[in-house]
Amino acid sequence: PGRLQDDGAEISFDILTFEGSASTAMEKASYLSDMNEKRKIAKKDGLELLHKNMADNCLYGDCPLVIYEPNLPEGLVGIFAGQLAEEFKVPCFVLTDGDEDGIAKGSGRTYGDINIKELLDRHQDLMVKYGGHSEAAGISVAMDKIDEFKYALIEDIQEHYTFTEDDTIYYDLKIDAKLIDTALNNFISLHYKSQHMNWLHACWGLGVTISPLIMSAFLTGESGS
């Protein structure tokens, strides 16, 4: 529960060292289990908010990602930053509301060979405070400085780091066209949003439209040779 409560470590220690009745021990363990479930839900909800934030603000392609999202659990921002860094393969800073008015608090996680501490050292003037090491950092930034902070880091990384173009295509599942049938439509409708169904149908429709043209061009070329 340490991610959601300031005294979470004490609660866990109390359960591990408890020597009272079995019924009380079960109550304590049940409380800990409930808190863990709440943490899982908070993590899922927070990531959904952050993905929506990225889409709404056209942040895809930024390096690093700098995302401010109000009302996130402060204890989870490091987890969010780490997961997004791995997902998008760039350093990521996630900021949320802090205890002080006008100040956003957050965490950063690096990706690749970018030293996040050295990156922040070059822009101390844009932060209220910060600390960390080469792979992770905690930061506090004034709300009205977040955009300036973001663009300064983007420009810095472009200046100090060289990236090798990665032409690898990543995908989660390969689907044969003949498998796009009623069963797949039903599965998508049950487990995904309507926008995913639209993309599925769009890709299928594109293939149906273009494939005859490709085949015609191929046959025409063969007959002309």
C-alpha positions in Angstrom: 0.0 0.0 0.0 3.0 2.3 0.1 2.2 3.5 -3.4 -1.2 4.8 -2.3 -0.6 5.7 1.4 2.2 7.5 3.2 2.2 4.9 6.0 1.9 1.9 3.6 5.3 0.5 4.6 4.3 0.6 8.3 1.1 -1.2 7.5 3.0 -4.0 5.7 5.5 -4.3 8.5 2.8 -4.5 11.1 1.2 -7.4 9.2 4.5 -9.3 8.8 5.3 -8.9 12.5 1.8 -9.3 13.9 1.5 -12.0 16.7 -2.1 -11.6 17.7 -5.2 -13.7 16.9 -5.8 -15.4 13.6 -9.0 -13.5 13.0 -7.3 -10.1 13.4 -4.4 -11.3 11.2 -6.9 -12.2 8.5 -8.5 -8.7 8.8 -5.2 -7.1 8.3 -4.2 -9.3 5.4 -7.6 -8.6 3.8 -7.1 -4.9 4.1 -3.7 -5.2 2.5 -5.2 -7.3 -0.4 -7.9 -4.7 -0.9 -5.3 -1.9 -1.1 -3.4 -3.9 -3.7 -6.5 -4.3 -5.8 -7.1 -0.5 -5.5 -3.5 0.1 -6.7 -4.0 -2.1 -9.7 -7.2 -0.2 -10.6 -5.5 3.1 -10.0 -2.6 2.1 -12.3 -4.9 1.0 -15.1 -7.1 4.1 -14.9 -4.0 6.4 -14.7 -2.4 4.8 -17.8 -5.7 5.2 -19.7 -5.7 8.9 -18.8 -2.1 9.4 -19.8 -2.7 7.6 -23.2 -5.7 9.9 -23.8 -3.6 12.9 -22.8 -1.0 11.9 -25.3 -3.6 11.5 -28.1 -5.4 14.8 -27.2 -2.1 16.8 -27.2 -0.4 15.1 -30.1 2.6 14.0 -27.9 3.4 10.8 -30.0 6.9 11.2 -31.3 8.2 13.5 -28.5 11.5 12.7 -27.0 11.4 12.9 -24.1 7.7 12.6 -23.2 6.7 15.2 -20.7 3.1 14.7 -19.6 1.1 16.7 -17.0 -2.0 15.0 -15.8 -3.9 16.3 -12.7 -5.1 14.1 -9.9 -2.9 11.1 -10.5 -1.8 9.1 -7.4 1.6 10.7 -6.6 2.9 7.3 -5.5 2.3 5.8 -8.9 3.9 8.5 -11.2 7.2 6.6 -11.3 5.5 3.4 -12.4 3.6 5.4 -15.1 6.8 7.0 -16.3 8.6 3.7 -16.5 5.9 1.9 -18.3 5.4 4.7 -20.9 9.2 4.9 -21.4 9.3 1.2 -22.2 6.2 1.4 -24.4 7.3 4.3 -26.5 11.1 3.8 -26.2 11.9 7.3 -25.1 12.6 8.9 -21.7 9.4 9.9 -20.0 8.4 12.4 -17.3 5.0 12.2 -15.7 3.8 15.2 -13.6 0.7 15.6 -11.5 -0.5 18.0 -8.8 1.7 18.4 -5.8 1.1 19.6 -2.2 2.0 23.2 -3.1 -0.2 25.4 -5.2 1.2 26.0 -8.6 3.8 23.3 -8.3 3.6 20.0 -10.2 5.5 17.0 -8.9 6.6 14.0 -10.9 9.0 11.3 -11.8 11.2 10.6 -14.8 12.5 7.3 -16.2 15.1 7.1 -19.0 15.3 4.8 -22.0 18.4 3.7 -23.9 21.7 5.5 -23.1 20.3 8.9 -22.1 21.5 9.9 -18.7 18.5 11.5 -17.2 20.4 13.2 -14.3 22.8 14.9 -16.6 19.9 16.0 -18.8 18.2 17.6 -15.8 21.5 19.1 -14.5 21.6 21.2 -17.7 18.2 22.7 -16.9 18.2 23.3 -13.2 16.7 26.8 -13.6 13.5 25.3 -15.0 12.8 23.2 -11.9 11.8 24.1 -8.3 13.9 21.0 -7.2 15.0 17.7 -8.5 17.1 14.7 -7.7 18.0 11.3 -9.0 20.5 9.2 -10.9 21.2 8.2 -14.5 18.1 6.2 -15.0 15.4 7.8 -12.7 14.6 11.1 -11.1 12.1 13.0 -9.1 11.2 16.6 -10.1 9.1 19.6 -9.1 8.2 22.1 -11.8 6.1 25.3 -11.6 2.9 24.8 -13.6 3.7 27.8 -15.8 7.1 26.4 -16.6 6.0 22.9 -17.8 5.9 23.7 -21.5 9.2 25.5 -21.4 10.7 22.6 -19.5 9.4 20.1 -22.0 10.7 21.9 -25.1 14.1 22.6 -23.4 14.5 18.8 -22.9 13.4 17.9 -26.4 15.9 20.4 -27.9 18.7 19.2 -25.5 18.2 15.6 -26.5 18.3 16.5 -30.2 21.5 18.3 -29.6 23.4 15.8 -27.4 22.2 12.4 -28.6 22.2 10.7 -32.0 19.6 8.1 -32.7 19.8 5.2 -35.1 16.8 4.8 -37.3 14.9 1.6 -36.3 13.0 0.2 -39.3 11.7 -2.8 -37.3 8.0 -3.3 -37.5 6.5 -4.3 -34.2 3.2 -6.0 -33.9 1.4 -8.1 -31.3 -0.5 -10.5 -33.5 -0.5 -11.6 -37.1 -4.0 -12.2 -38.5 -4.7 -13.9 -41.8 -7.3 -12.1 -43.9 -9.6 -15.1 -43.9 -9.8 -15.0 -40.1 -11.6 -11.7 -40.2 -15.1 -13.2 -39.9 -18.1 -13.1 -37.6 -16.3 -14.6 -34.7 -13.5 -12.0 -34.8 -16.0 -9.2 -35.1 -17.8 -10.5 -32.1 -14.6 -10.8 -30.1 -13.5 -7.2 -30.9 -17.0 -5.8 -30.1 -16.9 -7.5 -26.7 -13.3 -6.7 -25.6 -12.4 -3.4 -27.4 -13.8 0.0 -28.2 -15.7 0.9 -31.3 -12.7 2.8 -32.7 -10.8 -0.5 -32.8 -13.6 -2.1 -34.8 -13.6 0.8 -37.2 -9.8 0.3 -37.8 -10.3 -3.5 -38.3 -13.0 -2.9 -41.0 -11.0 -0.1 -42.6 -7.9 -2.3 -43.0 -10.0 -5.1 -44.4 -11.8 -2.7 -46.8 -8.4 -1.3 -47.9 -7.1 -4.7 -48.7 -10.2 -5.7 -50.6 -10.0 -2.4 -52.6 -6.3 -2.4 -53.4 -5.6 -6.1 -54.0 -7.4 -6.3 -57.4 -5.5 -3.3 -58.5 -2.2 -4.8 -57.5 -3.1 -8.1 -59.2 -4.2 -6.3 -62.4 -0.9 -4.3 -62.5 1.1 -7.5 -62.0 -0.8 -9.4 -64.8 -0.5 -6.4 -67.1 3.2 -6.3 -66.5 3.5 -10.0 -67.1 1.6 -9.9 -70.4 3.7 -7.0 -71.6 7.1 -8.6 -70.9 
